[in-house]
Amino acid sequence: CGSRRQALCARRWLVWQRASPHQRCRRPR
């Protein structure tokens, strides 16, 4: 994630986390 789109990254990360809560340890690139 880059500080350029911190808001977008955080939003996508939240959605991704919600999609796979069982894989919270693994985070997308």
N, C-alpha and C positions, 0 to 999 in steps of 0.2 A: 504493500500500500504506500502511496506517496502523500506527502503533506498537501500536494496540489489539490487532490480531490478527497480530502479527509472526510468531508460530509458524505460524499457518494460512497466512499469505501466503507465507512461505518455502517451506512444503510445496507449495503449489499452484504456486509459481514453479518449484520443482525438477521437479515432474511436467510442467509445461508445457515446461520446457527439454528434458526427456528426450523429450517427444513431438516437438519440432522442434529438434533440435540444429543443423540447418543454418540455422535462423533465430535464432541466439543473440543477434544484435545487437538484434533486435526484442523488446521485453518487454511483456507484457500490462499493462493499466491497473491 
